[in-house]
Amino acid sequence: LLYGGNAVTLSRNLSIPIKEGENIYNSYFGAFPGIKKYFKRVSKKALEDGYILHNNILGRKTRISFFDEFKEKAKTFDDDYWEIYREEKKNGSEVYKNVLKREVREHFKEKGQIERMSYNYPIQGTSADITKVACIKLFKWLENEDKLFNVWLPSVVHDEIVCECEEKDTEEIKNKLQEAMEEAGKIYCKRVKLTATPVVTKVWKH
């Protein structure tokens, strides 16, 4: 749902009747009305601006590559167009089947793509920013403590930072990594504390 899914998405992914998908959809957004307001606000802005602002901290934006073309085509869909569309649809004409239906479908497909991007990019993009800051904080600490070549950072996977160290250093590195991640979270998320959960294993568990 947070990626713009709807009752049909739920029905397909969970192999349940559409009616049940609708009940879940309505119950979810009924319980969290703020999410629905967020969706409306960010999608409206993206459809107006042609880009998506990730957050106000860095001001990083993602431009919608097909926006100019989308806006130009959107001018077609005025009152006259919809009057013709309804009439041709009612008559089941060849123009409706071969032209109008395709045009409308493509328009709303592109609009839906922009809307889904606007829901998700600020969340995923900000998560990426937090992870980058956490890596910087950890790196600086390792550098200051002269541990750069005693601790390795083989991979960063989404919002997970993978470290390798000698067993004797496990506790210290675990605590410092958690601290770096949570300090980075405070920069971007000021109302709710973002917590990190360090996991120590002999092999990587994702």
JOWO-V353430 format. One record per pair of residues at least 12 apart in sequence whose C-alpha atoms are under 7 Angstrom apart, sorted by the first residue. I is the first residue (numbers start at 1). GAP is how many residues later the second one is. If there is no record, write none. Layout:
i-><I I>
gap-><GAP GAP>
This chain:
i-><3 3 3 4 6 7 7 7 8 39 42 42 43 43 43 46 50 50 50 51 51 52 53 54 54 54 54 55 55 57 85 127 128 130 130 131 131 133 134 134 134 137 138 138 150 151 151 151 152 152 174 178 178 178 181 182 182 182>
gap-><113 116 117 112 19 14 15 18 13 80 76 77 72 75 76 72 13 14 17 12 13 66 69 67 68 71 72 67 71 131 15 32 31 54 55 28 50 51 46 47 50 43 39 42 15 12 13 14 12 13 24 18 19 20 15 12 13 14>
